[in-house]
């Protein structure tokens, strides 16, 4: 990790910039692949699956027999863990659809709202060296709670074209039965445009590398909604002298092992603590199975020394991390001053991995500074909020002057007349019925 002692504020924008590929080159490559998929459908998907995954596939869909075998082949201990995580996620997310009642903004004018699910959603679950079945729980459970009618799952094929059994088990547990063995750009394109075998969806969810992130941004421009413009994963740790160096080092490595393009950031005003964390990190890295991946991520990562807590908080808000761990004595007091973060973990015993798997919150979060304007995925991400209003004749009379005056000022005469014509005429029978309904 790079050591950055007491940087001037003028250095922060460049210092906190995420490492990334050339966007021009990246977008050109991804756009060409997406265009091929839009035109040639399954044929193009097969071509890119062979090119990028080294797998020749005739059938993309995973049958029910494969799902059944996955369940039989999974250890009971892992199935129990997945079940516990699913219960916690469902408990937390089920509270997110609570709505208020009807609101009378003035006599005779009643407004309210209701939720309607997005009809067709696509979930992208990364596979490869780290099959993220936990992400399937994070996306599939709120999609089910929202009531989405069709849920399509795409995940990259492993050796021999197989999907990790934990992904299939989790899909079955959540109730997702349309599973396809495709990954990367080709999965995003197939769900966005539809092919002969893979249905088109209205909105695509799920994390991925910069290629997947770029594909999601490009299909969004062409008309398919996406959850958040996410990219490589990241964590920031804000620590004071009460932090346990071994804990912080473990958290930094937990994030670094996601991928070589991940980034970790340690911000502290305690230089001695930072050095002890660095020593522990190097020790723990030695026997880490994904040490090679983590080491590359650490090359893009930093230890930043600041003069005090106020500066540290200001820097964290400037960085807007996907995950933020606050290992400080006054963790909750600091947390209320953090305006830009995807998810916050407080104290020495709240590792990011708890939120990644089982505490109940969602781990599909905004990266690359997007936490300044985006929230993480929730049940709200899978629904639309539809507003409703109902006015009695009395209500329309009460609001008529306001509406007519504003419409006239905007030069929209038909708007003004739509009010006037109702009040010029008297329909006592209809008026009685309207009052009864309200």
TORBAGU-448694 format. One line per 10 residues: number of its first residue (from 1); for each residue x, y, z of C-alpha. Coordinates in pm, 1 decimal. Layout:
BEGIN
NUM	X/Y/Z  ...
END
This chain:
BEGIN
1	0.0/0.0/0.0  117.7/350.6/-78.7  184.6/578.5/216.8  47.7/930.9/176.8  142.3/1147.5/477.4  -69.0/1456.9/540.3  -165.5/1543.7/181.5  -273.9/1898.8/102.2  -643.1/1935.4/25.9  -558.4/2041.1/-328.6
11	-415.4/1691.7/-381.8  -731.2/1508.7/-272.2  -919.1/1491.8/-606.0  -629.4/1322.5/-786.0  -534.5/1116.0/-481.6  -884.2/974.3/-435.6  -941.5/896.6/-803.1  -1014.5/527.4/-861.0  -786.3/325.6/-1091.0  -960.7/248.7/-1417.0
21	-911.3/142.1/-1776.0  -921.0/396.1/-2055.0  -1293.6/465.9/-2086.0  -1270.3/537.1/-2458.5  -1105.7/203.7/-2537.4  -1325.4/15.7/-2289.2  -1651.0/157.7/-2423.1  -1554.1/89.7/-2783.7  -1474.9/-275.6/-2708.1  -1790.1/-330.8/-2504.9
31	-2013.5/-146.7/-2753.1  -1894.5/-370.1/-3038.5  -1979.2/-684.7/-2841.6  -2320.6/-552.6/-2739.4  -2402.4/-459.4/-3099.1  -2312.8/-811.8/-3211.0  -2538.7/-962.3/-2943.5  -2826.8/-731.8/-3034.1  -2807.0/-843.9/-3399.5  -2699.7/-1207.6/-3371.4
41	-2847.3/-1312.3/-3036.2  -2760.2/-1662.0/-2915.7  -2496.5/-1711.3/-3185.8  -2301.3/-1410.8/-3057.6  -2349.8/-1515.8/-2694.6  -2203.1/-1859.2/-2774.2  -1909.8/-1699.0/-2956.2  -1817.6/-1473.0/-2665.0  -1873.3/-1746.0/-2405.5  -1613.4/-1952.2/-2590.9
51	-1383.4/-1652.0/-2634.7  -1394.0/-1519.4/-2278.1  -1482.6/-1825.4/-2068.2  -1328.7/-2097.4/-2282.2  -1655.0/-2291.7/-2276.2  -1844.2/-2418.2/-2580.9  -2214.3/-2425.5/-2496.4  -2514.3/-2529.7/-2697.9  -2769.7/-2486.9/-2418.9  -2760.8/-2188.3/-2183.6
61	-3051.7/-2281.0/-1958.3  -2992.1/-2485.7/-1643.8  -3249.1/-2761.6/-1596.4  -3428.3/-2856.5/-1276.7  -3225.7/-3178.4/-1252.6  -2900.8/-2980.9/-1221.8  -3056.0/-2769.3/-948.3  -3168.7/-3083.1/-762.0  -2822.2/-3238.6/-782.9  -2665.2/-2916.3/-656.2
71	-2879.9/-2934.5/-345.0  -2783.3/-3296.0/-282.5  -2414.2/-3224.7/-326.6  -2393.1/-2928.9/-89.9  -2271.5/-2973.0/265.8  -2538.1/-2933.3/534.0  -2320.2/-2678.7/713.0  -2317.5/-2450.9/408.2  -2690.2/-2498.5/347.7  -2759.3/-2397.8/707.7
81	-2540.0/-2089.6/670.2  -2718.5/-1986.6/351.1  -3052.3/-2040.5/524.9  -2953.3/-1820.3/820.4  -2826.8/-1544.6/591.9  -3145.8/-1561.9/385.5  -3362.6/-1525.0/697.6  -3171.1/-1218.2/815.5  -3182.3/-1056.9/471.0  -3554.7/-1125.4/441.2
91	-3620.6/-986.7/792.1  -3437.8/-660.1/719.8  -3572.3/-608.3/368.8  -3932.5/-700.9/447.8  -3968.4/-378.9/650.2  -3883.9/-163.3/349.0  -4224.5/-183.7/182.2  -4417.0/-26.3/466.7  -4622.5/268.6/344.0  -4821.4/548.6/500.7
101	-5195.2/605.3/464.3  -5392.1/857.9/267.1  -5302.7/1224.0/313.6  -5559.1/1502.6/280.7  -5350.9/1795.7/162.4  -5655.4/2026.1/188.3  -6029.7/1960.9/235.3  -6150.5/1731.8/-42.8  -5803.3/1668.6/-190.2  -5669.7/1324.2/-97.3
111	-5331.3/1186.0/-209.3  -5156.9/855.0/-146.3  -4917.1/612.4/-309.0  -4874.7/243.0/-368.0  -4593.5/18.7/-485.2  -4601.3/-177.0/-809.7  -4326.7/-430.4/-884.6  -4101.3/-405.5/-1188.1  -4236.1/-683.9/-1406.7  -3916.6/-845.0/-1542.8
121	-3576.8/-819.2/-1376.2  -3240.9/-973.6/-1456.3  -2984.4/-1066.7/-1192.1  -2616.5/-1093.9/-1279.6  -2418.9/-1305.4/-1034.5  -2039.8/-1309.2/-1077.2  -1882.3/-1654.3/-1085.5  -1536.0/-1764.4/-1186.0  -1281.2/-1777.0/-906.3  -1531.1/-1637.7/-652.7
131	-1888.1/-1757.9/-716.7  -2091.4/-1496.1/-532.3  -2396.7/-1693.2/-424.5  -2432.9/-1438.9/-144.1  -2511.6/-1176.4/-409.2  -2794.7/-1396.4/-530.5  -2952.3/-1376.8/-184.5  -2901.7/-999.9/-175.8  -3080.2/-953.2/-508.3  -3321.9/-1243.6/-526.7
141	-3483.9/-1195.6/-185.9  -3583.0/-827.7/-232.4  -3698.2/-908.7/-587.8  -3928.4/-1176.8/-446.6  -4050.9/-948.3/-168.0  -4128.5/-680.1/-426.5  -4338.3/-926.8/-626.8  -4147.5/-917.8/-957.6  -4330.0/-1150.1/-1196.9  -4024.2/-1276.6/-1385.1
151	-3672.1/-1307.1/-1243.7  -3392.1/-1413.3/-1478.6  -3054.2/-1520.3/-1342.2  -2732.3/-1515.2/-1544.9  -2402.4/-1641.7/-1404.2  -2078.8/-1743.3/-1578.1  -2016.5/-2112.4/-1647.8  -1733.8/-2280.5/-1462.0  -1513.7/-2568.6/-1579.0  -1708.0/-2794.0/-1811.7
161	-1992.4/-2544.2/-1821.2  -2108.5/-2620.6/-1468.4  -2240.0/-2359.6/-1223.3  -2123.4/-2365.1/-863.8  -2374.3/-2573.8/-664.1  -2414.0/-2303.4/-396.7  -2545.5/-2061.4/-662.3  -2799.1/-2317.3/-781.9  -2900.4/-2404.9/-425.8  -2946.4/-2036.7/-339.2
171	-3150.2/-1978.3/-654.2  -3381.0/-2265.0/-563.9  -3409.9/-2142.8/-204.2  -3509.5/-1794.7/-320.0  -3745.4/-1932.2/-584.6  -3560.7/-1839.6/-904.4  -3590.5/-2106.4/-1171.9  -3485.0/-1929.1/-1491.5  -3108.2/-1975.0/-1470.9  -2866.6/-1927.0/-1762.3
181	-2497.3/-2015.3/-1787.2  -2361.9/-1695.7/-1935.3  -2143.5/-1424.3/-1788.2  -1973.8/-1093.7/-1852.5  -2069.3/-854.3/-2129.5  -2262.8/-1123.5/-2313.2  -2493.6/-1181.7/-2013.1  -2571.7/-810.7/-1982.6  -2637.5/-782.1/-2355.6  -2857.6/-1092.1/-2367.0
191	-3077.6/-970.6/-2081.5  -3095.3/-617.7/-2221.7  -3187.0/-710.2/-2579.2  -3329.7/-1060.4/-2543.3  -3236.1/-1359.2/-2758.9  -3419.2/-1666.2/-2883.0  -3354.4/-1839.9/-2549.7  -3288.6/-1559.7/-2301.0  -3576.4/-1321.0/-2223.4  -3539.5/-945.7/-2233.7
201	-3576.9/-780.7/-1893.4  -3678.6/-433.0/-1781.1  -3399.6/-379.1/-1528.2  -3061.3/-542.7/-1465.7  -2905.2/-587.1/-1122.4  -2571.2/-715.3/-1002.5  -2203.9/-628.0/-955.1  -1912.4/-705.0/-1182.4  -1577.5/-591.2/-1315.0  -1522.8/-282.4/-1529.1
211	-1638.8/-464.7/-1842.1  -1967.7/-563.6/-1680.3  -2006.8/-214.8/-1535.1  -1944.6/-56.4/-1874.5  -2192.0/-294.8/-2042.0  -2457.6/-198.5/-1788.3  -2399.5/171.6/-1849.4  -2425.8/127.9/-2226.4  -2744.9/-79.7/-2221.3  -2891.8/175.8/-1982.1
221	-2837.4/443.4/-2246.0  -3019.5/223.5/-2498.5  -3323.8/179.4/-2274.7  -3270.4/-92.2/-2013.3  -3273.4/26.9/-1651.9  -2991.9/-75.4/-1417.3  -2957.1/-81.1/-1041.0  -2650.8/136.3/-988.8  -2346.9/221.1/-1204.3  -2121.4/-6.9/-1002.4
231	-1762.5/-104.9/-1071.5  -1478.0/-273.6/-881.2  -1535.7/-314.5/-510.2  -1374.7/-91.2/-246.7  -1350.4/-26.6/126.2  -1230.8/262.9/338.3  -1132.7/219.5/701.8  -1132.6/517.0/935.4  -938.8/421.5/1248.9  -812.8/574.7/1571.9
241	-591.0/439.0/1850.0  -867.9/210.1/1981.2  -868.9/4.6/1660.2  -719.6/-345.2/1670.6  -446.0/-358.6/1402.8  -507.4/-725.5/1321.9  -879.8/-659.8/1269.7  -820.0/-365.2/1036.0  -557.2/-555.2/838.1  -798.0/-846.7/796.6
251	-1070.5/-609.3/671.3  -837.2/-451.5/416.6  -734.9/-793.5/284.9  -1096.0/-913.1/276.3  -1171.7/-637.2/29.7  -845.1/-667.1/-163.0  -905.6/-1034.5/-241.6  -1217.2/-948.9/-445.2  -1007.1/-866.9/-749.7  -689.8/-697.6/-871.5
261	-888.1/-383.5/-958.1  -1035.4/-350.8/-607.0  -915.4/-67.8/-387.1  -870.8/-31.3/-10.9  -807.1/287.1/181.2  -692.4/340.5/539.8  -739.2/689.5/683.8  -603.8/764.9/1031.4  -434.1/1033.8/1236.9  -242.8/773.2/1439.7
271	84.1/695.1/1257.5  186.5/423.9/1503.1  -143.9/244.2/1447.6  -98.8/267.1/1071.4  246.7/105.1/1091.4  117.2/-177.1/1310.4  -168.6/-234.7/1065.6  81.6/-247.9/778.3  291.1/-508.7/960.1  -13.6/-722.7/1037.7
281	-137.2/-691.2/680.8  193.2/-820.7/541.8  192.1/-1110.0/786.9  -167.2/-1211.7/707.6  -109.3/-1180.8/335.3  156.3/-1451.8/337.1  -79.6/-1748.1/376.7  -386.4/-1601.2/204.7  -509.7/-1833.8/-74.1  -581.3/-1534.0/-299.8
291	-260.4/-1353.8/-205.2  -170.3/-1284.4/-566.5  -500.5/-1109.2/-634.6  -491.0/-919.7/-305.2  -132.9/-804.3/-366.8  -228.7/-648.4/-699.5  -522.4/-470.9/-540.4  -294.6/-335.3/-267.2  -78.7/-172.5/-533.6  -377.6/57.0/-603.9
301	-443.2/114.9/-234.2  -331.5/372.9/19.1  -261.0/453.5/380.4  -343.2/821.8/425.4  -228.6/1004.1/735.9  -428.1/1313.4/834.8  -391.7/1562.6/1116.3  -715.6/1490.7/1305.5  -1060.9/1328.3/1306.2  -1230.4/1623.8/1137.3
311	-993.6/1601.1/841.8  -1045.7/1225.2/824.8  -1424.5/1266.2/810.8  -1393.8/1530.7/539.9  -1168.5/1301.3/336.6  -1405.4/1004.5/369.8  -1694.1/1218.8/246.7  -1479.9/1330.1/-46.8  -1397.6/966.1/-131.3  -1760.2/841.9/-89.6
321	-1666.4/475.5/-34.0  -1877.6/174.2/-117.2  -1800.8/26.8/227.2  -1683.6/227.5/527.5  -1554.2/71.0/849.1  -1528.9/311.6/1142.4  -1292.9/158.4/1398.8  -1301.2/446.2/1645.0  -1407.6/499.3/2004.0  -1674.1/750.7/1893.8
331	-1792.4/542.2/1598.2  -2162.3/637.6/1610.3  -2088.0/1007.6/1657.5  -1859.2/996.8/1353.1  -2113.0/798.8/1150.0  -2376.8/1072.6/1168.7  -2126.4/1305.0/1002.1  -2072.5/1072.5/708.3  -2298.1/1179.9/423.2  -2145.1/975.9/142.6
341	-2102.9/599.4/187.3  -2280.8/291.0/60.9  -2280.2/95.2/386.7  -2116.1/171.3/722.6  -1975.7/-78.7/974.1  -1926.3/45.5/1330.2  -1674.4/-65.6/1589.7  -1414.1/-337.6/1618.3  -1662.4/-624.3/1586.5  -1847.3/-521.7/1270.7
351	-1639.6/-657.4/983.1  -1749.7/-579.1/631.3  -1785.3/-952.1/570.1  -2085.5/-955.4/809.2  -2271.8/-724.7/572.9  -2139.1/-910.4/269.9  -2306.5/-1229.0/385.3  -2549.2/-1241.4/670.5  -2624.2/-938.9/890.3  -2928.3/-854.4/676.7
361	-2829.2/-536.4/491.2  -2754.9/-544.6/119.9  -2405.5/-570.5/-24.2  -2492.6/-447.8/-374.9  -2368.3/-92.9/-327.0  -2254.1/212.3/-526.5  -1882.4/227.0/-606.9  -1644.4/471.4/-772.8  -1775.0/766.5/-571.0  -2136.5/706.3/-675.6
371	-2233.5/685.6/-307.9  -2259.6/1063.3/-329.7  -2587.3/1023.9/-520.3  -2690.9/655.7/-512.7  -2811.5/419.8/-240.6  -2745.7/49.6/-224.0  -2997.0/-202.5/-355.3  -3313.9/-249.8/-149.7  -3671.1/-364.1/-208.6  -3736.1/-11.7/-338.9
381	-3498.6/-90.9/-626.0  -3742.8/-354.1/-754.0  -4060.0/-147.2/-739.1  -4211.0/170.4/-874.5  -4392.8/412.8/-648.9  -4722.8/514.9/-808.5  -4895.9/822.0/-669.0  -5274.5/850.8/-661.0  -5509.2/1139.3/-590.5  -5882.2/1186.5/-566.9
391	-6064.2/1519.4/-545.1  -6426.2/1581.5/-452.5  -6606.9/1876.2/-611.6  -6539.9/2067.7/-289.8  -6172.3/1980.0/-317.8  -6155.4/2097.6/-676.1  -6330.0/2422.6/-580.4  -6074.2/2473.9/-302.8  -5777.2/2426.6/-533.0  -5921.6/2564.7/-858.2
401	-5796.3/2919.9/-819.3  -5441.7/2802.6/-763.1  -5442.5/2564.2/-1059.7  -5608.4/2812.0/-1298.5  -5375.1/3096.1/-1203.1  -5061.2/2882.4/-1247.7  -5181.6/2730.0/-1577.1  -5264.7/3074.5/-1712.8  -4920.5/3205.1/-1615.3  -4757.0/2917.6/-1801.7
411	-4968.1/2976.4/-2108.3  -5140.7/2636.7/-2090.7  -5502.2/2727.7/-2155.1  -5628.9/2369.8/-2190.6  -5498.4/2297.0/-1841.2  -5693.3/2592.8/-1702.2  -6009.2/2494.2/-1886.9  -5997.2/2136.0/-1758.4  -6071.9/2283.9/-1415.2  -6309.6/2555.7/-1527.7
421	-6533.3/2323.0/-1730.5  -6589.6/2097.4/-1429.8  -6696.0/2383.7/-1207.3  -6923.2/2543.3/-1472.2  -7139.2/2234.1/-1480.7  -7331.5/2080.6/-1196.9  -7380.5/1704.1/-1173.0  -7539.3/1653.7/-830.4  -7591.4/1278.1/-878.4  -7226.6/1215.8/-970.1
431	-7111.8/1452.8/-696.9  -7294.0/1246.9/-436.8  -7125.2/929.7/-553.2  -6782.9/1093.4/-543.4  -6834.6/1211.0/-186.0  -6930.7/858.8/-80.4  -6607.9/716.3/-226.5  -6385.1/972.3/-60.7
END
